[in-house]
Amino acid sequence: MLRARVDSNAGFTLIEVLVALAVVAASIAAIGALVAVSIRGTQSIERRVAFRETLRTIVTSLPDPRDLVAGSANGSTAGYAWRMDVAPYVASFVDPRAATPWEPENVVITVRSPTGQLLRINTVRLRRRSN
């Protein structure tokens, strides 16, 4: 008759199980941290794209250069506050008395996102002089 030999060292000890659980927990925590960083990065990119698209909408809705007048205008679009300042372009190489058909104007558009982030565009537009 064959008798099965019973080994008293068979199976895992409590220490081995605890070490395995600690390794698994550390791995899951690292993966969770990577997922959280990825989600924050994606949300940041989405906010920036929305900010740029709102700014693009504001810039494309600017009036025709013939209709721009010196001064300021402000408003709000999709929760983004904007301000547009139009002033004569002043530079040492521009002579405002020169007999040219064009008048340069400095246009500054500032947009503030709901989170407080600012984006500013400085541009120069040429407007035909009124005769």
C-alpha positions in Angstrom: 0.0 0.0 0.0 1.2 3.4 -1.0 1.0 6.0 1.5 1.0 9.7 0.5 3.7 11.7 2.1 2.5 14.9 3.8 5.0 17.8 3.5 4.6 20.2 6.3 6.2 23.0 4.2 3.6 22.9 1.4 1.7 26.2 0.6 2.5 29.9 1.3 3.4 31.4 4.6 1.6 34.4 5.9 4.8 36.6 5.3 4.9 35.5 1.6 1.2 36.4 1.1 1.7 39.8 2.8 4.8 40.5 0.6 2.8 39.5 -2.5 -0.1 41.8 -1.5 2.3 44.7 -0.9 3.8 44.3 -4.3 0.4 44.2 -6.0 -0.8 47.2 -4.0 2.3 49.2 -5.0 1.8 48.3 -8.6 -1.9 49.3 -8.5 -1.0 52.6 -6.8 1.6 53.4 -9.5 -0.9 52.6 -12.3 -3.5 54.8 -10.6 -1.1 57.7 -10.3 -0.3 57.4 -14.1 -4.0 57.4 -14.9 -4.6 60.5 -12.8 -1.7 62.4 -14.5 -3.1 61.4 -17.9 -6.6 62.6 -17.0 -5.3 65.9 -15.7 -3.2 66.4 -18.9 -6.1 65.6 -21.1 -8.3 68.1 -19.2 -5.6 70.8 -19.5 -5.4 70.2 -23.2 -9.2 70.4 -23.6 -9.3 73.7 -21.7 -6.5 75.2 -23.9 -8.2 74.1 -27.1 -11.5 75.6 -25.9 -9.6 78.8 -25.0 -7.9 79.0 -28.4 -11.1 78.3 -30.3 -12.9 81.0 -28.3 -10.1 83.4 -29.1 -10.3 82.4 -32.8 -14.0 83.1 -32.8 -13.5 86.5 -31.3 -10.8 87.4 -33.8 -12.8 86.2 -36.8 -15.8 88.2 -35.6 -13.8 91.5 -35.6 -15.3 94.2 -37.7 -14.0 95.0 -41.1 -10.8 97.2 -40.9 -12.8 100.1 -42.4 -15.2 99.9 -39.5 -12.6 99.8 -36.7 -12.5 103.0 -34.7 -10.0 104.0 -32.0 -11.1 103.0 -28.6 -12.0 100.0 -26.6 -14.7 97.3 -26.8 -15.4 94.4 -24.4 -17.7 91.6 -24.0 -18.1 88.0 -23.2 -18.3 84.9 -25.4 -19.0 81.4 -23.9 -17.9 82.5 -20.4 -14.6 84.1 -21.7 -14.3 87.8 -21.1 -12.6 89.7 -23.9 -11.4 93.3 -24.5 -10.3 94.8 -27.8 -8.3 98.0 -27.9 -7.7 99.9 -31.1 -5.3 102.8 -31.4 -3.1 104.4 -34.0 0.1 102.4 -34.6 3.0 104.4 -33.2 6.6 103.6 -34.2 9.7 105.6 -34.9 9.7 104.3 -38.5 6.1 105.3 -39.2 5.4 108.9 -40.3 1.7 109.6 -39.6 1.9 112.6 -42.0 3.1 110.6 -44.9 0.9 110.7 -48.0 0.0 107.0 -48.1 -3.4 105.5 -48.7 -3.1 103.4 -45.6 -3.3 104.1 -41.9 -1.8 101.5 -39.6 -3.7 100.7 -36.4 -2.6 98.7 -33.4 -5.2 96.1 -32.3 -4.8 94.4 -29.0 -7.2 91.6 -28.0 -7.1 90.2 -24.5 -9.2 87.2 -23.5 -9.6 85.9 -19.9 -10.7 82.4 -19.4 -13.1 81.4 -16.6 -10.1 80.0 -14.7 -8.3 83.4 -15.0 -5.8 82.5 -17.7 -5.0 85.4 -20.0 -4.2 85.3 -23.7 -3.3 88.5 -25.6 -2.9 89.0 -29.3 -1.2 92.1 -30.7 -1.7 92.8 -34.3 -1.5 95.7 -36.8 -4.3 96.3 -39.3 -4.1 98.6 -42.2 -7.1 100.8 -42.8 -7.6 102.9 -46.0 -7.4 106.6 -45.1 -10.5 108.6 -45.5 -10.1 111.3 -48.1 
